[in-house]
Amino acid sequence: MRFKTPKMEPWITIATFQFHAEIAILKHQLERIGIPFLFENEHLIASDPFASLAYGGIRLKIHPNDAEQVEALLNDLFPNDFNLKII
C-alpha cells in the first residue's frame, strides 16, 4: 500500500541574521502568533558565532503564504535595523 504525500510548496527565506541573540524575540513572537518557521543554521551559529559569515547567517524560512504577515512583524521588531536583510 502506498501513501500519498501532500504536495508542499518549498519554504522561502525571508530574512537573515548574523547572531543567535537577534532571533530570540522574533522566535517567541512567531510561536505566539502560530506561524510555522525554521531558523536554518541556528544551532551551528549558536555554537560557533564566528562562522556566521561563512555560512550565510541564520536564515528565517517560512511558508510563502505567511510572507506578508512575517514581513510586517519584522518591520515592527526591527524598524531601523540596517543590518537586517529582508529578502
ZABADREN-277589 format. One record per residue: x, y, z of N, C-alpha, C, O, CB in turn. Coordinates in nm, 3 decimals, m for minus. Glycine has a CB too. Example, Ala and Ser with C-alpha at 12.3 -4.5 7.8 and 13.67 -1.06 7.14 Angstrom:
2
[lonu [1.319,m0.569,0.780],[1.230,m0.450,0.780],[1.320,m0.330,0.780],[1.424,m0.332,0.846],[1.131,m0.447,0.905]]
[lonu [1.285,m0.225,0.708],[1.367,m0.106,0.714],[1.290,0.003,0.787],[1.341,0.114,0.804],[1.408,m0.060,0.572]]
***
This chain:
87
[lonu [0.084,m0.117,0.000],[0.000,0.000,0.000],[0.089,0.124,0.000],[0.182,0.134,0.080],[m0.096,0.000,0.122]]
[lonu [0.061,0.216,m0.088],[0.138,0.339,m0.097],[0.057,0.454,m0.039],[m0.063,0.465,m0.060],[0.178,0.368,m0.243]]
[lonu [0.125,0.538,0.034],[0.061,0.657,0.090],[0.092,0.775,0.000],[0.204,0.790,m0.049],[0.107,0.684,0.236]]
[lonu [m0.007,0.858,m0.020],[0.014,0.981,m0.097],[0.056,1.091,0.000],[m0.010,1.114,0.102],[m0.114,1.022,m0.176]]
[lonu [0.164,1.156,m0.033],[0.206,1.269,0.049],[0.151,1.396,m0.013],[0.151,1.411,m0.135],[0.362,1.275,0.061]]
[lonu [0.105,1.488,0.071],[0.051,1.613,0.016],[0.162,1.695,m0.049],[0.276,1.696,m0.002],[m0.018,1.696,0.126]]
[lonu [0.127,1.762,m0.156],[0.224,1.847,m0.224],[0.249,1.971,m0.137],[0.155,2.041,m0.098],[0.174,1.888,m0.366]]
[lonu [0.374,1.995,m0.108],[0.409,2.109,m0.025],[0.493,2.208,m0.105],[0.587,2.169,m0.174],[0.486,2.064,0.102]]
[lonu [0.458,2.333,m0.096],[0.541,2.435,m0.159],[0.668,2.449,m0.077],[0.665,2.436,0.046],[0.464,2.571,m0.171]]
[lonu [0.778,2.476,m0.142],[0.901,2.495,m0.065],[0.894,2.623,0.018],[0.834,2.723,m0.022],[1.023,2.500,m0.158]]
[lonu [0.956,2.618,0.134],[0.960,2.736,0.219],[1.058,2.835,0.159],[1.151,2.798,0.087],[1.001,2.699,0.364]]
[lonu [1.036,2.961,0.190],[1.122,3.068,0.138],[1.202,3.129,0.252],[1.161,3.126,0.367],[1.038,3.176,0.065]]
[lonu [1.317,3.184,0.217],[1.397,3.260,0.314],[1.351,3.404,0.307],[1.356,3.467,0.201],[1.551,3.248,0.285]]
[lonu [1.307,3.457,0.421],[1.255,3.594,0.421],[1.351,3.693,0.488],[1.344,3.813,0.463],[1.120,3.598,0.492]]
[lonu [1.441,3.643,0.573],[1.536,3.732,0.639],[1.657,3.653,0.685],[1.650,3.531,0.706],[1.471,3.805,0.759]]
[lonu [1.769,3.722,0.701],[1.890,3.659,0.756],[1.940,3.741,0.874],[1.922,3.863,0.879],[2.000,3.647,0.647]]
[lonu [2.002,3.673,0.968],[2.053,3.736,1.090],[2.196,3.690,1.111],[2.232,3.578,1.076],[1.964,3.700,1.213]]
[lonu [2.279,3.776,1.169],[2.419,3.742,1.192],[2.440,3.669,1.323],[2.528,3.583,1.332],[2.502,3.867,1.190]]
[lonu [2.363,3.701,1.425],[2.389,3.647,1.558],[2.266,3.576,1.615],[2.152,3.614,1.586],[2.433,3.758,1.652]]
[lonu [2.289,3.476,1.695],[2.183,3.396,1.755],[2.093,3.482,1.845],[1.972,3.459,1.850],[2.243,3.282,1.835]]
[lonu [2.149,3.577,1.914],[2.072,3.661,2.006],[1.967,3.745,1.933],[1.866,3.782,1.992],[2.166,3.753,2.085]]
[lonu [1.988,3.774,1.807],[1.895,3.857,1.730],[1.761,3.788,1.705],[1.661,3.855,1.679],[1.957,3.896,1.598]]
[lonu [1.758,3.657,1.712],[1.634,3.585,1.678],[1.550,3.549,1.799],[1.440,3.495,1.782],[1.668,3.461,1.603]]
[lonu [1.595,3.576,1.919],[1.525,3.531,2.040],[1.382,3.586,2.048],[1.287,3.509,2.066],[1.603,3.574,2.164]]
[lonu [1.365,3.716,2.036],[1.231,3.776,2.047],[1.146,3.738,1.927],[1.027,3.710,1.941],[1.240,3.930,2.060]]
[lonu [1.206,3.737,1.808],[1.132,3.702,1.688],[1.079,3.559,1.696],[0.966,3.532,1.657],[1.221,3.718,1.565]]
[lonu [1.160,3.469,1.747],[1.120,3.329,1.762],[0.997,3.319,1.854],[0.902,3.247,1.824],[1.237,3.244,1.819]]
[lonu [1.000,3.391,1.963],[0.887,3.390,2.057],[0.761,3.446,1.991],[0.652,3.390,2.008],[0.921,3.472,2.183]]
[lonu [0.774,3.555,1.916],[0.659,3.617,1.852],[0.597,3.525,1.745],[0.475,3.516,1.734],[0.700,3.750,1.788]]
[lonu [0.682,3.459,1.667],[0.631,3.367,1.565],[0.557,3.250,1.629],[0.453,3.206,1.578],[0.746,3.315,1.478]]
[lonu [0.609,3.200,1.740],[0.541,3.091,1.811],[0.408,3.139,1.869],[0.308,3.066,1.864],[0.631,3.036,1.924]]
[lonu [0.406,3.260,1.923],[0.284,3.316,1.982],[0.175,3.333,1.878],[0.058,3.305,1.904],[0.314,3.450,2.050]]
[lonu [0.212,3.380,1.760],[0.116,3.402,1.652],[0.073,3.270,1.589],[m0.037,3.259,1.535],[0.175,3.495,1.545]]
[lonu [0.159,3.171,1.595],[0.127,3.040,1.538],[0.172,3.022,1.394],[0.115,2.942,1.320],[m0.018,3.017,1.545]]
[lonu [0.275,3.097,1.354],[0.328,3.084,1.218],[0.439,2.979,1.219],[0.534,2.991,1.297],[0.381,3.222,1.165]]
[lonu [0.429,2.878,1.134],[0.536,2.778,1.126],[0.662,2.842,1.066],[0.653,2.919,0.971],[0.491,2.657,1.041]]
[lonu [0.777,2.809,1.121],[0.902,2.869,1.076],[1.017,2.774,1.101],[1.004,2.674,1.172],[0.927,3.004,1.147]]
[lonu [1.130,2.808,1.041],[1.254,2.734,1.062],[1.368,2.833,1.057],[1.377,2.913,0.964],[1.273,2.621,0.957]]
[lonu [1.455,2.829,1.157],[1.577,2.909,1.153],[1.690,2.816,1.110],[1.741,2.738,1.189],[1.607,2.975,1.293]]
[lonu [1.727,2.827,0.984],[1.834,2.743,0.929],[1.969,2.794,0.980],[1.994,2.914,0.981],[1.830,2.744,0.773]]
[lonu [2.054,2.704,1.022],[2.187,2.731,1.079],[2.181,2.786,1.221],[2.283,2.832,1.273],[2.261,2.829,0.990]]
[lonu [2.067,2.782,1.285],[2.052,2.838,1.420],[2.150,2.775,1.518],[2.223,2.847,1.587],[1.909,2.818,1.469]]
[lonu [2.152,2.645,1.526],[2.237,2.578,1.625],[2.384,2.582,1.586],[2.471,2.590,1.674],[2.192,2.434,1.642]]
[lonu [2.412,2.578,1.460],[2.550,2.586,1.413],[2.613,2.718,1.454],[2.725,2.721,1.505],[2.557,2.569,1.260]]
[lonu [2.542,2.827,1.431],[2.595,2.959,1.463],[2.590,2.987,1.613],[2.673,3.063,1.664],[2.518,3.067,1.388]]
[lonu [2.496,2.927,1.684],[2.493,2.942,1.830],[2.618,2.879,1.891],[2.670,2.930,1.990],[2.365,2.878,1.890]]
[lonu [2.665,2.770,1.834],[2.783,2.704,1.889],[2.913,2.767,1.840],[3.016,2.754,1.905],[2.782,2.557,1.854]]
[lonu [2.910,2.835,1.724],[3.030,2.899,1.671],[2.991,3.031,1.603],[2.976,3.035,1.481],[3.103,2.806,1.571]]
[lonu [2.976,3.138,1.681],[2.930,3.266,1.625],[3.020,3.323,1.515],[2.972,3.396,1.428],[2.918,3.367,1.735]]
[lonu [3.148,3.290,1.519],[3.239,3.342,1.418],[3.215,3.279,1.280],[3.264,3.330,1.180],[3.384,3.319,1.461]]
[lonu [3.141,3.171,1.276],[3.112,3.103,1.150],[2.992,3.163,1.078],[2.957,3.119,0.969],[3.087,2.956,1.174]]
[lonu [2.928,3.262,1.137],[2.806,3.320,1.082],[2.824,3.369,0.939],[2.742,3.339,0.852],[2.759,3.434,1.169]]
[lonu [2.930,3.443,0.913],[2.953,3.493,0.778],[2.983,3.381,0.681],[2.940,3.385,0.565],[3.067,3.595,0.778]]
[lonu [3.057,3.281,0.725],[3.093,3.170,0.637],[2.970,3.090,0.593],[2.967,3.040,0.481],[3.191,3.078,0.707]]
[lonu [2.870,3.079,0.680],[2.752,3.000,0.648],[2.635,3.086,0.598],[2.527,3.033,0.572],[2.709,2.922,0.768]]
[lonu [2.655,3.214,0.585],[2.549,3.300,0.534],[2.449,3.344,0.638],[2.339,3.387,0.604],[2.477,3.230,0.426]]
[lonu [2.485,3.334,0.766],[2.397,3.379,0.873],[2.287,3.279,0.906],[2.283,3.168,0.853],[2.335,3.510,0.837]]
[lonu [2.199,3.321,0.994],[2.083,3.240,1.032],[1.969,3.283,0.941],[1.930,3.400,0.939],[2.045,3.260,1.186]]
[lonu [1.916,3.190,0.866],[1.811,3.220,0.768],[1.674,3.184,0.824],[1.650,3.071,0.867],[1.836,3.145,0.636]]
[lonu [1.583,3.281,0.822],[1.445,3.258,0.864],[1.368,3.207,0.744],[1.354,3.277,0.644],[1.379,3.388,0.922]]
[lonu [1.317,3.084,0.754],[1.241,3.022,0.645],[1.095,3.009,0.689],[1.065,2.965,0.801],[1.300,2.883,0.607]]
[lonu [1.007,3.047,0.599],[0.863,3.041,0.625],[0.791,2.991,0.500],[0.849,2.981,0.393],[0.809,3.182,0.667]]
[lonu [0.663,2.960,0.517],[0.580,2.923,0.402],[0.545,3.051,0.326],[0.521,3.154,0.389],[0.449,2.846,0.447]]
[lonu [0.542,3.047,0.194],[0.512,3.168,0.116],[0.379,3.236,0.153],[0.367,3.358,0.140],[0.510,3.133,m0.029]]
[lonu [0.281,3.160,0.199],[0.152,3.220,0.236],[0.163,3.311,0.358],[0.076,3.396,0.378],[0.052,3.111,0.264]]
[lonu [0.267,3.295,0.440],[0.283,3.375,0.561],[0.376,3.495,0.541],[0.403,3.567,0.637],[0.335,3.289,0.672]]
[lonu [0.425,3.515,0.420],[0.527,3.617,0.395],[0.484,3.758,0.435],[0.560,3.831,0.497],[0.565,3.616,0.249]]
[lonu [0.364,3.797,0.399],[0.317,3.933,0.428],[0.309,3.957,0.579],[0.350,4.062,0.628],[0.180,3.958,0.363]]
[lonu [0.255,3.861,0.652],[0.241,3.875,0.797],[0.378,3.877,0.866],[0.399,3.954,0.959],[0.156,3.760,0.854]]
[lonu [0.470,3.794,0.821],[0.604,3.790,0.880],[0.681,3.917,0.847],[0.754,3.968,0.932],[0.681,3.666,0.832]]
[lonu [0.667,3.967,0.726],[0.736,4.090,0.689],[0.689,4.206,0.776],[0.770,4.290,0.817],[0.714,4.122,0.540]]
[lonu [0.559,4.213,0.805],[0.506,4.318,0.892],[0.563,4.304,1.033],[0.597,4.404,1.097],[0.351,4.313,0.896]]
[lonu [0.573,4.181,1.082],[0.631,4.157,1.214],[0.777,4.198,1.218],[0.821,4.260,1.315],[0.616,4.009,1.253]]
[lonu [0.852,4.165,1.114],[0.994,4.204,1.107],[1.009,4.356,1.108],[1.097,4.409,1.175],[1.060,4.145,0.981]]
[lonu [0.924,4.424,1.035],[0.931,4.571,1.032],[0.894,4.632,1.166],[0.947,4.737,1.201],[0.838,4.627,0.924]]
[lonu [0.805,4.568,1.242],[0.770,4.616,1.375],[0.885,4.594,1.474],[0.914,4.681,1.556],[0.643,4.547,1.426]]
[lonu [0.949,4.478,1.466],[1.055,4.445,1.560],[1.188,4.512,1.528],[1.265,4.545,1.618],[1.075,4.296,1.564]]
[lonu [1.214,4.533,1.400],[1.342,4.589,1.355],[1.317,4.709,1.263],[1.351,4.703,1.145],[1.427,4.482,1.283]]
[lonu [1.257,4.819,1.314],[1.217,4.929,1.226],[1.333,5.003,1.160],[1.321,5.045,1.045],[1.136,5.027,1.304]]
[lonu [1.442,5.019,1.228],[1.555,5.097,1.173],[1.682,5.014,1.169],[1.792,5.070,1.174],[1.578,5.223,1.256]]
[lonu [1.671,4.886,1.159],[1.790,4.799,1.161],[1.841,4.780,1.018],[1.781,4.707,0.939],[1.757,4.661,1.226]]
[lonu [1.951,4.847,0.988],[2.007,4.839,0.853],[2.084,4.709,0.831],[2.114,4.674,0.717],[2.097,4.958,0.826]]
[lonu [2.117,4.637,0.938],[2.191,4.512,0.924],[2.100,4.395,0.890],[2.148,4.293,0.840],[2.267,4.482,1.051]]
[lonu [1.971,4.407,0.915],[1.877,4.300,0.886],[1.850,4.297,0.737],[1.814,4.399,0.677],[1.746,4.318,0.965]]
[lonu [1.866,4.182,0.678],[1.842,4.166,0.535],[1.708,4.098,0.515],[1.696,3.976,0.533],[1.956,4.086,0.467]]
[lonu [1.607,4.175,0.476],[1.477,4.118,0.445],[1.477,4.089,0.296],[1.496,4.179,0.214],[1.359,4.214,0.486]]
[lonu [1.455,3.965,0.263],[1.467,3.920,0.123],[1.333,3.933,0.055],[1.321,3.901,m0.064],[1.519,3.774,0.114]]
***
